Amino acid sequence: MRRLLGTLLVPTALLATATLALADTDRPRSGPEVVAHRGASADAPENTLAAADGAVVQRADAVEVDVQRTADGHLVLVHDATLARTTDVERVFPTRAQAPVGSFTLAELRRLDAGSWFSPAFAGERIPTLGEFADRLRGRADLLVELKDPARYPGVEKEVAYELDGPRPGVVVQSFDHDVMRSFAEAAPDVPAGWLFDGRPTAAQLDDAAARGVSQINPSFRSVDAALVAEVRARGMQTGVYTVDDPDDMRRIAATGVDRIITDRPAVLRTVLAG
């Protein structure tokens, strides 16, 4: 397995000796961090380089992406279990339109158009590797990496931990699969980790997360209020919420004191936070 993440953000000639360097996580900011969900996905095809560029233009602090593994071991950015919604796989591989992402090689994924489904303006956009996406963000935004359905890819958390090979400024790894995240924490104890929740986490879950050294508790915004933010903060962790696109919801959630808000519309969130 190639050491992709340890060499994400440098020119090709320097890959052998480089370390990951994303945007400065200590830069001053008021209010919650703005995190672009799969990039600026309201305005560009999700999990693509165009979405990365859009997130930067819309002044996102960080970009959230979904990572899966190809049949030949490459880390690529795709959200769904299949490629049917976000590519032209039905045209290119008509007998495999519903095949899982992990059954395709990287070379096969390179043949797919991942932009035309969104708009003709993005025709020819390709599925990027995690390394390519992070390279696009170099020095411009941080990176929130979700291990997408890691049970489909046994050992992927250890591969990601190996690729990271220690703490990397501006990178956080998260998943809904807390067993996998416990394994990730054992493999990479110094890499910030987030636990995703469908609903409101219980006190016992928060205690477990804190004991495991989790950095971020990231539930749906519908489950979050000021009391939960205080519970999380009292345990030494931060709160992020997903996915907030309505301005009224943005205002309500920002008022709870959350540390970060994930949105498809980072420019709208910036305007709301500016008052």
Stockholm file with secondary structure:
# STOCKHOLM 1.0

chainA/1-275         MRRLLGTLLVPTALLATATLALADTDRPRSGPEVVAHRGASADAPENTLAAADGAVVQRADAVEVDVQRTADGHLVLVHDATLARTTDVERVFPTRAQAPVGSFTLAELRRLDAGSWFSPAFAGERIPTLGEFADRLRGRADLLVELKDPARYPGVEKEVAYELDGPRPGVVVQSFDHDVMRSFAEAAPDVPAGWLFDGRPTAAQLDDAAARGVSQINPSFRSVDAALVAEVRARGMQTGVYTVDDPDDMRRIAATGVDRIITDRPAVLRTVLAG
#=GR chainA/1-275 SS CCCCGGGTTSCGGGTTTCCCCCSCTTCCCSSSEEEEETTTTTTSCTTSHHHHHHHHHTTCSEEEEEEEECTTSCEEECCSSBSTTTSCHHHHSGGGTTSBGGGSCHHHHHTSCSSTTTCGGGTTCCCCBHHHHHHHTTTTCEEEEEECSGGGSTTHHHHHHHHHCSCCTTEEEEESCHHHHHHHHHHCTTSCEEEEESSCCCHHHHHHHHHTTCCEEEEBGGGCCHHHHHHHHHTTCEEEEBCCCSHHHHHHHHHTTCSEEEESCHHHHHHHHTC
#=GC SS_cons         CCCCGGGTTSCGGGTTTCCCCCSCTTCCCSSSEEEEETTTTTTSCTTSHHHHHHHHHTTCSEEEEEEEECTTSCEEECCSSBSTTTSCHHHHSGGGTTSBGGGSCHHHHHTSCSSTTTCGGGTTCCCCBHHHHHHHTTTTCEEEEEECSGGGSTTHHHHHHHHHCSCCTTEEEEESCHHHHHHHHHHCTTSCEEEEESSCCCHHHHHHHHHTTCCEEEEBGGGCCHHHHHHHHHTTCEEEEBCCCSHHHHHHHHHTTCSEEEESCHHHHHHHHTC
//
